[in-house]
């Protein structure tokens, strides 16, 4: 029900409300299962190439943590007011923030993101921006987008380092 949600807890953040509402035991009526005689089988490779699956999360030691909220302080060293996972379409913005600190050789790269609906359709793209990670102090990267363009439902945000997913979270639009 939540594509890509089966990962380690350090790499993902999930709204308790979204998890509770979508992580139920469900069943598909047999009448909705296609008849094998009338449907053409599709290989897993074809499904993967078509984008039907969520990409795996790549471990990246320099990623510290992330979250979603309705507003962020201008000072990157100030803490976020509070994490929010349920948003209204009337909210002025959804902010996604991440903290990074150099812990291996990879110091230069790009940080971007993609937001998907529960059907794994791309809803928002955040173009990658160049970033240089330092060892001395964590640095914050953040972006925002308007929830007005999204329909009510659950969404997945994938944060990318050099086009690889390093963190994932889920949020819900409630109205």
CNS distance restraints for C-alpha pairs under 8 A (distance, minus, plus):
assign (resid   1 and name CA) (resid  22 and name CA) 6.15 0.50 0.50
assign (resid   1 and name CA) (resid  23 and name CA) 6.86 0.50 0.50
assign (resid   1 and name CA) (resid 118 and name CA) 7.36 0.50 0.50
assign (resid   2 and name CA) (resid  22 and name CA) 7.28 0.50 0.50
assign (resid   2 and name CA) (resid  23 and name CA) 7.96 0.50 0.50
assign (resid   2 and name CA) (resid 118 and name CA) 6.50 0.50 0.50
assign (resid   2 and name CA) (resid 156 and name CA) 8.00 0.50 0.50
assign (resid   3 and name CA) (resid  53 and name CA) 7.23 0.50 0.50
assign (resid   3 and name CA) (resid  54 and name CA) 5.88 0.50 0.50
assign (resid   3 and name CA) (resid 118 and name CA) 7.00 0.50 0.50
assign (resid   3 and name CA) (resid 120 and name CA) 7.13 0.50 0.50
assign (resid   3 and name CA) (resid 156 and name CA) 7.97 0.50 0.50
assign (resid   4 and name CA) (resid  53 and name CA) 7.81 0.50 0.50
assign (resid   4 and name CA) (resid  54 and name CA) 5.19 0.50 0.50
assign (resid   4 and name CA) (resid  55 and name CA) 7.14 0.50 0.50
assign (resid   4 and name CA) (resid  56 and name CA) 7.09 0.50 0.50
assign (resid   5 and name CA) (resid  12 and name CA) 7.49 0.50 0.50
assign (resid   7 and name CA) (resid  11 and name CA) 6.83 0.50 0.50
assign (resid   7 and name CA) (resid  12 and name CA) 6.98 0.50 0.50
assign (resid   7 and name CA) (resid  57 and name CA) 7.45 0.50 0.50
assign (resid   8 and name CA) (resid  12 and name CA) 6.92 0.50 0.50
assign (resid   9 and name CA) (resid  13 and name CA) 7.30 0.50 0.50
assign (resid  10 and name CA) (resid  65 and name CA) 7.74 0.50 0.50
assign (resid  11 and name CA) (resid  57 and name CA) 7.31 0.50 0.50
assign (resid  11 and name CA) (resid  65 and name CA) 7.92 0.50 0.50
assign (resid  11 and name CA) (resid 166 and name CA) 6.97 0.50 0.50
assign (resid  11 and name CA) (resid 167 and name CA) 4.97 0.50 0.50
assign (resid  11 and name CA) (resid 168 and name CA) 6.31 0.50 0.50
assign (resid  12 and name CA) (resid 167 and name CA) 5.91 0.50 0.50
assign (resid  12 and name CA) (resid 168 and name CA) 4.79 0.50 0.50
assign (resid  12 and name CA) (resid 169 and name CA) 5.24 0.50 0.50
assign (resid  13 and name CA) (resid  67 and name CA) 7.21 0.50 0.50
assign (resid  13 and name CA) (resid 168 and name CA) 6.56 0.50 0.50
assign (resid  13 and name CA) (resid 169 and name CA) 4.46 0.50 0.50
assign (resid  13 and name CA) (resid 170 and name CA) 6.44 0.50 0.50
assign (resid  14 and name CA) (resid  18 and name CA) 7.09 0.50 0.50
assign (resid  14 and name CA) (resid  19 and name CA) 6.52 0.50 0.50
assign (resid  14 and name CA) (resid  85 and name CA) 7.58 0.50 0.50
assign (resid  14 and name CA) (resid 169 and name CA) 5.61 0.50 0.50
assign (resid  14 and name CA) (resid 170 and name CA) 5.02 0.50 0.50
assign (resid  14 and name CA) (resid 171 and name CA) 7.01 0.50 0.50
assign (resid  15 and name CA) (resid  19 and name CA) 6.03 0.50 0.50
assign (resid  15 and name CA) (resid  85 and name CA) 5.11 0.50 0.50
assign (resid  15 and name CA) (resid  86 and name CA) 7.28 0.50 0.50
assign (resid  15 and name CA) (resid 170 and name CA) 6.23 0.50 0.50
assign (resid  15 and name CA) (resid 171 and name CA) 5.96 0.50 0.50
assign (resid  15 and name CA) (resid 172 and name CA) 7.61 0.50 0.50
assign (resid  16 and name CA) (resid  20 and name CA) 5.97 0.50 0.50
assign (resid  17 and name CA) (resid  21 and name CA) 6.00 0.50 0.50
assign (resid  17 and name CA) (resid  86 and name CA) 7.80 0.50 0.50
assign (resid  18 and name CA) (resid  22 and name CA) 5.94 0.50 0.50
assign (resid  18 and name CA) (resid  23 and name CA) 7.98 0.50 0.50
assign (resid  18 and name CA) (resid 154 and name CA) 6.79 0.50 0.50
assign (resid  18 and name CA) (resid 170 and name CA) 7.61 0.50 0.50
assign (resid  18 and name CA) (resid 171 and name CA) 7.02 0.50 0.50
assign (resid  18 and name CA) (resid 172 and name CA) 6.44 0.50 0.50
assign (resid  19 and name CA) (resid  23 and name CA) 5.38 0.50 0.50
assign (resid  20 and name CA) (resid  24 and name CA) 7.11 0.50 0.50
assign (resid  28 and name CA) (resid  32 and name CA) 6.82 0.50 0.50
assign (resid  28 and name CA) (resid  33 and name CA) 7.47 0.50 0.50
assign (resid  29 and name CA) (resid  33 and name CA) 7.13 0.50 0.50
assign (resid  34 and name CA) (resid  38 and name CA) 7.49 0.50 0.50
assign (resid  34 and name CA) (resid  39 and name CA) 6.60 0.50 0.50
assign (resid  35 and name CA) (resid  39 and name CA) 6.26 0.50 0.50
assign (resid  36 and name CA) (resid  40 and name CA) 7.34 0.50 0.50
assign (resid  36 and name CA) (resid  41 and name CA) 7.63 0.50 0.50
assign (resid  42 and name CA) (resid  46 and name CA) 6.38 0.50 0.50
assign (resid  42 and name CA) (resid  47 and name CA) 7.05 0.50 0.50
assign (resid  43 and name CA) (resid  47 and name CA) 6.48 0.50 0.50
assign (resid  44 and name CA) (resid  48 and name CA) 6.06 0.50 0.50
assign (resid  45 and name CA) (resid  49 and name CA) 6.01 0.50 0.50
assign (resid  46 and name CA) (resid  50 and name CA) 6.10 0.50 0.50
assign (resid  47 and name CA) (resid  51 and name CA) 6.53 0.50 0.50
assign (resid  47 and name CA) (resid  52 and name CA) 5.38 0.50 0.50
assign (resid  47 and name CA) (resid  53 and name CA) 7.10 0.50 0.50
assign (resid  48 and name CA) (resid  52 and name CA) 5.76 0.50 0.50
assign (resid  48 and name CA) (resid  53 and name CA) 5.73 0.50 0.50
assign (resid  51 and name CA) (resid 120 and name CA) 7.81 0.50 0.50
assign (resid  52 and name CA) (resid 120 and name CA) 6.76 0.50 0.50
assign (resid  53 and name CA) (resid 120 and name CA) 7.58 0.50 0.50
assign (resid  54 and name CA) (resid 120 and name CA) 7.32 0.50 0.50
assign (resid  55 and name CA) (resid 165 and name CA) 7.09 0.50 0.50
assign (resid  56 and name CA) (resid 165 and name CA) 6.89 0.50 0.50
assign (resid  57 and name CA) (resid 164 and name CA) 7.46 0.50 0.50
assign (resid  57 and name CA) (resid 165 and name CA) 5.03 0.50 0.50
assign (resid  57 and name CA) (resid 166 and name CA) 5.23 0.50 0.50
assign (resid  57 and name CA) (resid 167 and name CA) 6.51 0.50 0.50
assign (resid  57 and name CA) (resid 168 and name CA) 7.66 0.50 0.50
assign (resid  58 and name CA) (resid 164 and name CA) 6.50 0.50 0.50
assign (resid  58 and name CA) (resid 165 and name CA) 5.87 0.50 0.50
assign (resid  58 and name CA) (resid 166 and name CA) 5.16 0.50 0.50
assign (resid  59 and name CA) (resid 166 and name CA) 6.16 0.50 0.50
assign (resid  60 and name CA) (resid 166 and name CA) 6.18 0.50 0.50
assign (resid  61 and name CA) (resid 102 and name CA) 7.91 0.50 0.50
assign (resid  61 and name CA) (resid 103 and name CA) 5.96 0.50 0.50
assign (resid  61 and name CA) (resid 104 and name CA) 7.01 0.50 0.50
assign (resid  62 and name CA) (resid 100 and name CA) 5.52 0.50 0.50
assign (resid  62 and name CA) (resid 101 and name CA) 5.01 0.50 0.50
assign (resid  62 and name CA) (resid 102 and name CA) 5.00 0.50 0.50
assign (resid  62 and name CA) (resid 103 and name CA) 5.04 0.50 0.50
assign (resid  62 and name CA) (resid 104 and name CA) 6.92 0.50 0.50
assign (resid  62 and name CA) (resid 133 and name CA) 7.97 0.50 0.50
assign (resid  63 and name CA) (resid  98 and name CA) 7.78 0.50 0.50
assign (resid  63 and name CA) (resid  99 and name CA) 6.44 0.50 0.50
assign (resid  63 and name CA) (resid 100 and name CA) 4.70 0.50 0.50
assign (resid  63 and name CA) (resid 101 and name CA) 6.58 0.50 0.50
assign (resid  63 and name CA) (resid 166 and name CA) 7.30 0.50 0.50
assign (resid  63 and name CA) (resid 167 and name CA) 7.99 0.50 0.50
assign (resid  64 and name CA) (resid  98 and name CA) 7.46 0.50 0.50
assign (resid  64 and name CA) (resid  99 and name CA) 5.39 0.50 0.50
assign (resid  64 and name CA) (resid 100 and name CA) 5.30 0.50 0.50
assign (resid  64 and name CA) (resid 101 and name CA) 6.88 0.50 0.50
assign (resid  65 and name CA) (resid  98 and name CA) 5.71 0.50 0.50
assign (resid  65 and name CA) (resid  99 and name CA) 5.51 0.50 0.50
assign (resid  65 and name CA) (resid 100 and name CA) 7.47 0.50 0.50
assign (resid  66 and name CA) (resid  96 and name CA) 7.30 0.50 0.50
assign (resid  66 and name CA) (resid  97 and name CA) 5.41 0.50 0.50
assign (resid  66 and name CA) (resid  98 and name CA) 4.02 0.50 0.50
assign (resid  66 and name CA) (resid  99 and name CA) 6.21 0.50 0.50
assign (resid  66 and name CA) (resid 167 and name CA) 7.68 0.50 0.50
assign (resid  67 and name CA) (resid  83 and name CA) 6.13 0.50 0.50
assign (resid  67 and name CA) (resid  84 and name CA) 7.89 0.50 0.50
assign (resid  67 and name CA) (resid  96 and name CA) 5.85 0.50 0.50
assign (resid  67 and name CA) (resid  97 and name CA) 5.53 0.50 0.50
assign (resid  67 and name CA) (resid  98 and name CA) 6.60 0.50 0.50
assign (resid  67 and name CA) (resid 169 and name CA) 7.48 0.50 0.50
assign (resid  68 and name CA) (resid  83 and name CA) 5.52 0.50 0.50
assign (resid  68 and name CA) (resid  84 and name CA) 5.58 0.50 0.50
assign (resid  68 and name CA) (resid  85 and name CA) 6.35 0.50 0.50
assign (resid  68 and name CA) (resid  94 and name CA) 6.91 0.50 0.50
assign (resid  68 and name CA) (resid  95 and name CA) 5.50 0.50 0.50
assign (resid  68 and name CA) (resid  96 and name CA) 4.56 0.50 0.50
assign (resid  68 and name CA) (resid  97 and name CA) 6.35 0.50 0.50
assign (resid  68 and name CA) (resid 171 and name CA) 7.89 0.50 0.50
assign (resid  69 and name CA) (resid  80 and name CA) 7.66 0.50 0.50
assign (resid  69 and name CA) (resid  81 and name CA) 7.87 0.50 0.50
assign (resid  69 and name CA) (resid  82 and name CA) 6.46 0.50 0.50
assign (resid  69 and name CA) (resid  83 and name CA) 4.84 0.50 0.50
assign (resid  69 and name CA) (resid  84 and name CA) 4.55 0.50 0.50
assign (resid  69 and name CA) (resid  85 and name CA) 7.10 0.50 0.50
assign (resid  69 and name CA) (resid  94 and name CA) 6.15 0.50 0.50
assign (resid  69 and name CA) (resid  95 and name CA) 5.22 0.50 0.50
assign (resid  69 and name CA) (resid  96 and name CA) 6.67 0.50 0.50
assign (resid  70 and name CA) (resid  83 and name CA) 8.00 0.50 0.50
assign (resid  70 and name CA) (resid  84 and name CA) 6.76 0.50 0.50
assign (resid  70 and name CA) (resid  87 and name CA) 7.91 0.50 0.50
assign (resid  70 and name CA) (resid  91 and name CA) 7.28 0.50 0.50
assign (resid  70 and name CA) (resid  92 and name CA) 7.64 0.50 0.50
assign (resid  70 and name CA) (resid  93 and name CA) 6.00 0.50 0.50
assign (resid  70 and name CA) (resid  94 and name CA) 5.28 0.50 0.50
assign (resid  70 and name CA) (resid  95 and name CA) 5.76 0.50 0.50
assign (resid  71 and name CA) (resid  80 and name CA) 7.58 0.50 0.50
assign (resid  71 and name CA) (resid  81 and name CA) 7.40 0.50 0.50
assign (resid  71 and name CA) (resid  93 and name CA) 7.38 0.50 0.50
assign (resid  71 and name CA) (resid  94 and name CA) 7.47 0.50 0.50
assign (resid  71 and name CA) (resid  95 and name CA) 6.22 0.50 0.50
assign (resid  72 and name CA) (resid  80 and name CA) 5.57 0.50 0.50
assign (resid  72 and name CA) (resid  81 and name CA) 6.99 0.50 0.50
assign (resid  72 and name CA) (resid  95 and name CA) 7.19 0.50 0.50
assign (resid  73 and name CA) (resid  78 and name CA) 6.51 0.50 0.50
assign (resid  73 and name CA) (resid  79 and name CA) 7.50 0.50 0.50
assign (resid  73 and name CA) (resid  80 and name CA) 6.54 0.50 0.50
assign (resid  73 and name CA) (resid  81 and name CA) 7.83 0.50 0.50
assign (resid  76 and name CA) (resid 139 and name CA) 7.41 0.50 0.50
assign (resid  76 and name CA) (resid 140 and name CA) 5.93 0.50 0.50
assign (resid  77 and name CA) (resid 140 and name CA) 7.93 0.50 0.50
assign (resid  85 and name CA) (resid 170 and name CA) 7.16 0.50 0.50
assign (resid  85 and name CA) (resid 171 and name CA) 4.59 0.50 0.50
assign (resid  85 and name CA) (resid 172 and name CA) 6.16 0.50 0.50
assign (resid  86 and name CA) (resid 171 and name CA) 5.85 0.50 0.50
assign (resid  86 and name CA) (resid 172 and name CA) 4.78 0.50 0.50
assign (resid  86 and name CA) (resid 173 and name CA) 5.97 0.50 0.50
assign (resid  86 and name CA) (resid 174 and name CA) 6.57 0.50 0.50
assign (resid  87 and name CA) (resid  91 and name CA) 6.71 0.50 0.50
assign (resid  87 and name CA) (resid  94 and name CA) 7.52 0.50 0.50
assign (resid  87 and name CA) (resid 147 and name CA) 7.56 0.50 0.50
assign (resid  87 and name CA) (resid 171 and name CA) 7.52 0.50 0.50
assign (resid  87 and name CA) (resid 172 and name CA) 6.09 0.50 0.50
assign (resid  87 and name CA) (resid 173 and name CA) 4.92 0.50 0.50
assign (resid  87 and name CA) (resid 174 and name CA) 6.08 0.50 0.50
assign (resid  87 and name CA) (resid 175 and name CA) 7.93 0.50 0.50
assign (resid  88 and name CA) (resid 147 and name CA) 7.06 0.50 0.50
assign (resid  88 and name CA) (resid 173 and name CA) 5.53 0.50 0.50
assign (resid  88 and name CA) (resid 174 and name CA) 5.47 0.50 0.50
assign (resid  88 and name CA) (resid 175 and name CA) 5.33 0.50 0.50
assign (resid  89 and name CA) (resid 146 and name CA) 7.88 0.50 0.50
assign (resid  89 and name CA) (resid 147 and name CA) 4.85 0.50 0.50
assign (resid  89 and name CA) (resid 148 and name CA) 4.48 0.50 0.50
assign (resid  89 and name CA) (resid 149 and name CA) 7.61 0.50 0.50
assign (resid  89 and name CA) (resid 150 and name CA) 7.06 0.50 0.50
assign (resid  89 and name CA) (resid 151 and name CA) 7.80 0.50 0.50
assign (resid  89 and name CA) (resid 152 and name CA) 7.85 0.50 0.50
assign (resid  89 and name CA) (resid 173 and name CA) 6.55 0.50 0.50
assign (resid  89 and name CA) (resid 174 and name CA) 7.45 0.50 0.50
assign (resid  89 and name CA) (resid 175 and name CA) 5.80 0.50 0.50
assign (resid  90 and name CA) (resid 147 and name CA) 7.20 0.50 0.50
assign (resid  90 and name CA) (resid 148 and name CA) 6.33 0.50 0.50
assign (resid  91 and name CA) (resid 146 and name CA) 7.68 0.50 0.50
assign (resid  91 and name CA) (resid 147 and name CA) 6.72 0.50 0.50
assign (resid  91 and name CA) (resid 148 and name CA) 7.70 0.50 0.50
assign (resid  92 and name CA) (resid 146 and name CA) 6.32 0.50 0.50
assign (resid  92 and name CA) (resid 147 and name CA) 7.41 0.50 0.50
assign (resid  93 and name CA) (resid 144 and name CA) 6.01 0.50 0.50
assign (resid  93 and name CA) (resid 145 and name CA) 5.46 0.50 0.50
assign (resid  93 and name CA) (resid 146 and name CA) 4.68 0.50 0.50
assign (resid  93 and name CA) (resid 147 and name CA) 6.14 0.50 0.50
assign (resid  94 and name CA) (resid 144 and name CA) 5.32 0.50 0.50
assign (resid  94 and name CA) (resid 145 and name CA) 5.54 0.50 0.50
assign (resid  94 and name CA) (resid 146 and name CA) 6.21 0.50 0.50
assign (resid  94 and name CA) (resid 147 and name CA) 6.38 0.50 0.50
assign (resid  95 and name CA) (resid 142 and name CA) 6.88 0.50 0.50
assign (resid  95 and name CA) (resid 143 and name CA) 5.77 0.50 0.50
assign (resid  95 and name CA) (resid 144 and name CA) 4.31 0.50 0.50
assign (resid  95 and name CA) (resid 145 and name CA) 6.89 0.50 0.50
assign (resid  96 and name CA) (resid 142 and name CA) 5.57 0.50 0.50
assign (resid  96 and name CA) (resid 143 and name CA) 5.59 0.50 0.50
assign (resid  96 and name CA) (resid 144 and name CA) 6.20 0.50 0.50
assign (resid  97 and name CA) (resid 140 and name CA) 6.83 0.50 0.50
assign (resid  97 and name CA) (resid 141 and name CA) 5.75 0.50 0.50
assign (resid  97 and name CA) (resid 142 and name CA) 4.20 0.50 0.50
assign (resid  97 and name CA) (resid 143 and name CA) 6.65 0.50 0.50
assign (resid  98 and name CA) (resid 140 and name CA) 5.63 0.50 0.50
assign (resid  98 and name CA) (resid 141 and name CA) 5.29 0.50 0.50
assign (resid  98 and name CA) (resid 142 and name CA) 6.25 0.50 0.50
assign (resid  99 and name CA) (resid 138 and name CA) 6.08 0.50 0.50
assign (resid  99 and name CA) (resid 139 and name CA) 5.48 0.50 0.50
assign (resid  99 and name CA) (resid 140 and name CA) 4.52 0.50 0.50
assign (resid  99 and name CA) (resid 141 and name CA) 6.34 0.50 0.50
assign (resid 100 and name CA) (resid 133 and name CA) 6.73 0.50 0.50
assign (resid 100 and name CA) (resid 138 and name CA) 5.32 0.50 0.50
assign (resid 100 and name CA) (resid 139 and name CA) 5.32 0.50 0.50
assign (resid 100 and name CA) (resid 140 and name CA) 6.44 0.50 0.50
assign (resid 100 and name CA) (resid 141 and name CA) 7.81 0.50 0.50
assign (resid 101 and name CA) (resid 133 and name CA) 5.69 0.50 0.50
assign (resid 101 and name CA) (resid 134 and name CA) 5.75 0.50 0.50
assign (resid 101 and name CA) (resid 135 and name CA) 5.61 0.50 0.50
assign (resid 101 and name CA) (resid 136 and name CA) 7.73 0.50 0.50
assign (resid 101 and name CA) (resid 137 and name CA) 6.57 0.50 0.50
assign (resid 101 and name CA) (resid 138 and name CA) 4.61 0.50 0.50
assign (resid 101 and name CA) (resid 139 and name CA) 6.40 0.50 0.50
assign (resid 102 and name CA) (resid 106 and name CA) 7.20 0.50 0.50
assign (resid 102 and name CA) (resid 107 and name CA) 6.01 0.50 0.50
assign (resid 102 and name CA) (resid 133 and name CA) 5.10 0.50 0.50
assign (resid 102 and name CA) (resid 134 and name CA) 5.01 0.50 0.50
assign (resid 102 and name CA) (resid 135 and name CA) 4.68 0.50 0.50
assign (resid 103 and name CA) (resid 135 and name CA) 6.68 0.50 0.50
assign (resid 107 and name CA) (resid 132 and name CA) 5.49 0.50 0.50
assign (resid 107 and name CA) (resid 133 and name CA) 4.84 0.50 0.50
assign (resid 107 and name CA) (resid 134 and name CA) 6.89 0.50 0.50
assign (resid 108 and name CA) (resid 130 and name CA) 7.46 0.50 0.50
assign (resid 108 and name CA) (resid 131 and name CA) 5.82 0.50 0.50
assign (resid 108 and name CA) (resid 132 and name CA) 4.54 0.50 0.50
assign (resid 108 and name CA) (resid 133 and name CA) 6.37 0.50 0.50
assign (resid 109 and name CA) (resid 130 and name CA) 5.81 0.50 0.50
assign (resid 109 and name CA) (resid 131 and name CA) 5.46 0.50 0.50
assign (resid 109 and name CA) (resid 132 and name CA) 6.59 0.50 0.50
assign (resid 109 and name CA) (resid 161 and name CA) 6.68 0.50 0.50
assign (resid 109 and name CA) (resid 162 and name CA) 5.76 0.50 0.50
assign (resid 110 and name CA) (resid 128 and name CA) 5.41 0.50 0.50
assign (resid 110 and name CA) (resid 129 and name CA) 5.07 0.50 0.50
assign (resid 110 and name CA) (resid 130 and name CA) 4.38 0.50 0.50
assign (resid 110 and name CA) (resid 131 and name CA) 5.38 0.50 0.50
assign (resid 110 and name CA) (resid 160 and name CA) 7.76 0.50 0.50
assign (resid 110 and name CA) (resid 161 and name CA) 5.56 0.50 0.50
assign (resid 110 and name CA) (resid 162 and name CA) 5.14 0.50 0.50
assign (resid 110 and name CA) (resid 163 and name CA) 7.70 0.50 0.50
assign (resid 111 and name CA) (resid 128 and name CA) 4.98 0.50 0.50
assign (resid 111 and name CA) (resid 129 and name CA) 5.38 0.50 0.50
assign (resid 111 and name CA) (resid 130 and name CA) 6.59 0.50 0.50
assign (resid 111 and name CA) (resid 131 and name CA) 6.65 0.50 0.50
assign (resid 111 and name CA) (resid 141 and name CA) 7.89 0.50 0.50
assign (resid 111 and name CA) (resid 159 and name CA) 7.19 0.50 0.50
assign (resid 111 and name CA) (resid 160 and name CA) 5.52 0.50 0.50
assign (resid 111 and name CA) (resid 161 and name CA) 4.86 0.50 0.50
assign (resid 111 and name CA) (resid 162 and name CA) 6.60 0.50 0.50
assign (resid 111 and name CA) (resid 163 and name CA) 7.82 0.50 0.50
assign (resid 112 and name CA) (resid 125 and name CA) 7.99 0.50 0.50
assign (resid 112 and name CA) (resid 126 and name CA) 5.38 0.50 0.50
assign (resid 112 and name CA) (resid 127 and name CA) 5.40 0.50 0.50
assign (resid 112 and name CA) (resid 128 and name CA) 3.91 0.50 0.50
assign (resid 112 and name CA) (resid 129 and name CA) 6.35 0.50 0.50
assign (resid 112 and name CA) (resid 159 and name CA) 5.98 0.50 0.50
assign (resid 112 and name CA) (resid 160 and name CA) 5.04 0.50 0.50
assign (resid 112 and name CA) (resid 161 and name CA) 6.73 0.50 0.50
assign (resid 112 and name CA) (resid 163 and name CA) 7.38 0.50 0.50
assign (resid 113 and name CA) (resid 125 and name CA) 6.12 0.50 0.50
assign (resid 113 and name CA) (resid 126 and name CA) 4.91 0.50 0.50
assign (resid 113 and name CA) (resid 127 and name CA) 7.00 0.50 0.50
assign (resid 113 and name CA) (resid 128 and name CA) 7.25 0.50 0.50
assign (resid 113 and name CA) (resid 157 and name CA) 6.87 0.50 0.50
assign (resid 113 and name CA) (resid 158 and name CA) 5.47 0.50 0.50
assign (resid 113 and name CA) (resid 159 and name CA) 4.38 0.50 0.50
assign (resid 113 and name CA) (resid 160 and name CA) 5.41 0.50 0.50
assign (resid 114 and name CA) (resid 122 and name CA) 7.01 0.50 0.50
assign (resid 114 and name CA) (resid 123 and name CA) 7.61 0.50 0.50
assign (resid 114 and name CA) (resid 124 and name CA) 5.73 0.50 0.50
assign (resid 114 and name CA) (resid 125 and name CA) 4.64 0.50 0.50
assign (resid 114 and name CA) (resid 126 and name CA) 6.03 0.50 0.50
assign (resid 114 and name CA) (resid 157 and name CA) 5.73 0.50 0.50
assign (resid 114 and name CA) (resid 158 and name CA) 5.34 0.50 0.50
assign (resid 114 and name CA) (resid 159 and name CA) 6.75 0.50 0.50
assign (resid 114 and name CA) (resid 160 and name CA) 7.96 0.50 0.50
assign (resid 115 and name CA) (resid 122 and name CA) 5.97 0.50 0.50
assign (resid 115 and name CA) (resid 123 and name CA) 5.45 0.50 0.50
assign (resid 115 and name CA) (resid 124 and name CA) 4.90 0.50 0.50
assign (resid 115 and name CA) (resid 125 and name CA) 6.45 0.50 0.50
assign (resid 115 and name CA) (resid 155 and name CA) 6.70 0.50 0.50
assign (resid 115 and name CA) (resid 156 and name CA) 5.55 0.50 0.50
assign (resid 115 and name CA) (resid 157 and name CA) 4.33 0.50 0.50
assign (resid 115 and name CA) (resid 158 and name CA) 6.36 0.50 0.50
assign (resid 116 and name CA) (resid 120 and name CA) 5.28 0.50 0.50
assign (resid 116 and name CA) (resid 121 and name CA) 5.23 0.50 0.50
assign (resid 116 and name CA) (resid 122 and name CA) 4.47 0.50 0.50
assign (resid 116 and name CA) (resid 123 and name CA) 5.18 0.50 0.50
assign (resid 116 and name CA) (resid 124 and name CA) 7.05 0.50 0.50
assign (resid 116 and name CA) (resid 155 and name CA) 5.54 0.50 0.50
assign (resid 116 and name CA) (resid 156 and name CA) 5.13 0.50 0.50
assign (resid 116 and name CA) (resid 157 and name CA) 6.40 0.50 0.50
assign (resid 117 and name CA) (resid 121 and name CA) 5.45 0.50 0.50
assign (resid 117 and name CA) (resid 122 and name CA) 6.67 0.50 0.50
assign (resid 117 and name CA) (resid 123 and name CA) 6.47 0.50 0.50
assign (resid 117 and name CA) (resid 153 and name CA) 7.59 0.50 0.50
assign (resid 117 and name CA) (resid 154 and name CA) 6.33 0.50 0.50
assign (resid 117 and name CA) (resid 155 and name CA) 4.51 0.50 0.50
assign (resid 117 and name CA) (resid 156 and name CA) 6.33 0.50 0.50
assign (resid 118 and name CA) (resid 153 and name CA) 7.48 0.50 0.50
assign (resid 118 and name CA) (resid 154 and name CA) 5.81 0.50 0.50
assign (resid 118 and name CA) (resid 155 and name CA) 5.76 0.50 0.50
assign (resid 118 and name CA) (resid 156 and name CA) 7.24 0.50 0.50
assign (resid 123 and name CA) (resid 150 and name CA) 7.70 0.50 0.50
assign (resid 126 and name CA) (resid 143 and name CA) 7.72 0.50 0.50
assign (resid 128 and name CA) (resid 160 and name CA) 7.99 0.50 0.50
assign (resid 133 and name CA) (resid 139 and name CA) 7.22 0.50 0.50
assign (resid 134 and name CA) (resid 138 and name CA) 7.23 0.50 0.50
assign (resid 134 and name CA) (resid 139 and name CA) 7.73 0.50 0.50
assign (resid 147 and name CA) (resid 173 and name CA) 7.49 0.50 0.50
assign (resid 150 and name CA) (resid 173 and name CA) 7.35 0.50 0.50
assign (resid 151 and name CA) (resid 173 and name CA) 6.91 0.50 0.50
assign (resid 151 and name CA) (resid 175 and name CA) 7.60 0.50 0.50
assign (resid 152 and name CA) (resid 172 and name CA) 7.24 0.50 0.50
assign (resid 152 and name CA) (resid 173 and name CA) 4.62 0.50 0.50
assign (resid 152 and name CA) (resid 174 and name CA) 5.27 0.50 0.50
assign (resid 152 and name CA) (resid 175 and name CA) 5.37 0.50 0.50
assign (resid 153 and name CA) (resid 172 and name CA) 5.56 0.50 0.50
assign (resid 153 and name CA) (resid 173 and name CA) 5.24 0.50 0.50
assign (resid 153 and name CA) (resid 174 and name CA) 6.61 0.50 0.50
assign (resid 154 and name CA) (resid 170 and name CA) 6.90 0.50 0.50
assign (resid 154 and name CA) (resid 171 and name CA) 5.81 0.50 0.50
assign (resid 154 and name CA) (resid 172 and name CA) 4.35 0.50 0.50
assign (resid 154 and name CA) (resid 173 and name CA) 6.40 0.50 0.50
assign (resid 155 and name CA) (resid 170 and name CA) 5.57 0.50 0.50
assign (resid 155 and name CA) (resid 171 and name CA) 5.43 0.50 0.50
assign (resid 155 and name CA) (resid 172 and name CA) 6.04 0.50 0.50
assign (resid 155 and name CA) (resid 173 and name CA) 7.84 0.50 0.50
assign (resid 156 and name CA) (resid 168 and name CA) 6.98 0.50 0.50
assign (resid 156 and name CA) (resid 169 and name CA) 5.79 0.50 0.50
assign (resid 156 and name CA) (resid 170 and name CA) 4.47 0.50 0.50
assign (resid 156 and name CA) (resid 171 and name CA) 6.56 0.50 0.50
assign (resid 157 and name CA) (resid 168 and name CA) 5.62 0.50 0.50
assign (resid 157 and name CA) (resid 169 and name CA) 5.37 0.50 0.50
assign (resid 157 and name CA) (resid 170 and name CA) 6.18 0.50 0.50
assign (resid 157 and name CA) (resid 171 and name CA) 7.98 0.50 0.50
assign (resid 158 and name CA) (resid 165 and name CA) 5.89 0.50 0.50
assign (resid 158 and name CA) (resid 166 and name CA) 7.52 0.50 0.50
assign (resid 158 and name CA) (resid 167 and name CA) 5.96 0.50 0.50
assign (resid 158 and name CA) (resid 168 and name CA) 4.59 0.50 0.50
assign (resid 158 and name CA) (resid 169 and name CA) 6.80 0.50 0.50
assign (resid 159 and name CA) (resid 165 and name CA) 5.61 0.50 0.50
assign (resid 159 and name CA) (resid 166 and name CA) 6.03 0.50 0.50
assign (resid 159 and name CA) (resid 167 and name CA) 5.25 0.50 0.50
assign (resid 159 and name CA) (resid 168 and name CA) 6.19 0.50 0.50
assign (resid 160 and name CA) (resid 164 and name CA) 4.99 0.50 0.50
assign (resid 160 and name CA) (resid 165 and name CA) 4.45 0.50 0.50
assign (resid 160 and name CA) (resid 166 and name CA) 5.73 0.50 0.50
assign (resid 160 and name CA) (resid 167 and name CA) 7.26 0.50 0.50
assign (resid 161 and name CA) (resid 165 and name CA) 6.54 0.50 0.50
assign (resid 161 and name CA) (resid 166 and name CA) 6.43 0.50 0.50
